[in-house]
Amino acid sequence: MYAKDIALLVVDLQPDFMPGGALPCQQGDAIVPGIAQLLASRQYATVVATQDWHPQDHASFASQHSGHKPLEVITLHGQSQTLWPDHCVQGTAGAALDPRVDWSSANLILRKGSDRQVDSYSAFRENFGPHGDRPATGLAGWLHERGITEVHVCGLARDYCVLWSAQDAAISGFRVRFLWELTRPVSANNDAAVRIALSEGGVEIEE
């Protein structure tokens, strides 16, 4: 059992990010047994799960930008925006939390990406929006009020939502441990850059 001031954050463990899904991560299903076991062990007194939860006309979808294809990069709200296949659309089976995991130990399920104009990788803040800021989700305050000082992060995708969540957790004043083997990327070509970004952000990587 971990100390009560340590929380587990499981990012976007959803069918659309699994092999065969709308936006598959490389070997995304390989981490499901380990995360399921971690939750079943009840090692963490505080568990947060995030859930990508997009409207069907979300601005990050390539289908909303005529002439563009998935994985192209455009400028949105003055920032670089990767265009994605339609994924994790609200109420669809692909947006559900993975049914192979018992989520009953989760204290909070945080839905993100529901603002059609703004993408939302991080559990702590949305991406840059039309007003030039990154609005907070409220997760940092919720964790601080529960006395949490350290956050362990896992889930999908390593090179986007898990990375951004870990970076923002550190910025929000938490010690952060990145559970590398319980994450998988959209592209393993990004792994070296992810390691550098985590190191520069003061995040501990647990192999």
N, C-alpha and C positions, 0 to 999 in steps of 0.2 A: 504494500500500500504506500503510495506516494504521500508526501506531506500535503496537508489540506490547502496549502497556498500554491499548489501546482495544478494547472488545468490542462486537459487534452483538447485540442482543436482538430476536428476531422473535417477536411475541406472537400466539398462537392463529390462525395462518393455516390455517384449517380449513374444509371445505366447508359445514358447518352455518351459518357466518357469512357465506356468500356469497349473492348474490341467488338465490332459489329454495330456500335452505336453511331449516332449522328456526328459526333466529334471525338473519335477514339484516341485515347492516350496509348502509348506503346506499352503493351502488357499491363494495361490498367487493372485487369482482373486479378493479377498476381498478388496484389496487396490486400485483397478483400479478406482472405482467411486470417491474416495477421491482425488486421484492424478489428475484425469480428472477435478474435480471441482477446485482444486488448480490452475491448469494452466488456466482454463477458467476465473477465477477471476482476472487474470492479476495482482496479488499482487506483483510479482517479476519482476523487470525491466530486470534481466538477468536470463535466464533459459538454463541449459545444460542438454541434454539427452545423455546417453551412450547406445551403441548398441553392444552386443556381435556379432562378425562377423568372424567366423572361416572358414578356408579352410576345405574341406571335409576329409583331411588326417591329421588333427591337432594332435599334439603329446599328448594332454591331453585326447584324446578319447581312451577308453578301446579297441575299435576295432582295434587300431593301435599297440596293444601290445599282441602278441600271448600268450594264456594261462591265461590272466587276464580278470577280470570282472569289470563292473562299480562299483565305490565306493571303490575299492581296492586302497591302497596307495603304490606307488613305489618311487624310487629315480630317479629324473630327474635333470640333471645339478647340482648334488650334494645337491639337496633339496627334501623334501617330496612333492610328487605330487599325489593328488587324481585323479583317472581316472574316467572320466565322460562318460555317454552315448553320442553318437553323437548328438550335439545340435547346434542351431543357425548357421547352415551352410550357408555360403554366398549365397544370392539370393533366399533362401527358405522362405516359408510362416512363418515358425517358428522363423525366424530371424528378421522378420519385427517388427517395433515398434507397440505396441498394437493399433489396429484400433479403439478401443473405446475411445481413447484420441485424442483430437484436439492438434496436435503438432505445430500449426502455431506460437505459442508464443515462441518456442524454438529458441534461438539465435545461438546455436551450437549443432550439433549432432555428437558425437565422437564415431567412430567405433574402437573397441579394440579386441585383440585376433586374428589379421589377420596374424601374424607371425606364421607359422606352428610349429616352434620349441619351442615356449614360450607361456605359459598360461598368461592370463591377467585379473586378478580380479579387480584391482583398476583402477579408471578413471585417476589417476595421474601417475602411473608407471606400467610397465609390471612386471610380476613375474620374478624371477631370471632366466637368460638365460645362454647360453653356455659360456659366457665370465665372469660369476660370478657377474654381476651387474643387476640392475633393470632400464632399460632405461625409461626416462621420456616420457610421451605422449605429453607434451607441454601445458597441461591444466592449470597448476599452473601459468605459465607465461602469458597465455591468460587472466586469471582472474585478476592477479595482474595489468596488463596493462589497464584493464577496471575499476580499482579502487576498486575491490571487496576486502573486509576485512573479510567477514563472509559467510559461506556456510551452507545451510540447505540440508540435504541428506535424500533421501527416495528411495524406489524401491526394487529390488530383486538381489540377495538373501541376507537377513539380515546377515547371518553368513559367507558369503564369499565376494561377490563383494561390497555390501554396507558397510560392516565393513571395508574392506581394503581401500575403497575410503575415508571413514571418517577419518581413521587413517592417511592416506597420506595427506589429506587436512590439518590436524592439523600440521603434520610435515612440510608442505609447508608454514606454517605461518598464516593460516586462523583460526579464531574462527569457531567452528563447532557445529552445532546442529543436532542431530540424531533424525529424526521424527519416533519414534519407531512404532507407530500405522500405519504408511504408509510404513512399511516393513514387509516381511514374510521370514521365514528361509527355507532352505532345510530340516533341522531337528530342531524342537523345543528343542531337548535335548542339543543343543548348546547355548541356550539363556543365561544361567548363565555365561558361558565363554565369550560370546559377551559383556555382561554388564561389566564384569571385564576388558576386553581389552579396551573398550571405556573409562571407568573411568581412567585407567592407562594412556591412551593416551590424557587425558585432553579434552575429547569430552563430551558435554552436551547432556543428553538424554531427549527428550521431550516426555512424555507419551501421 
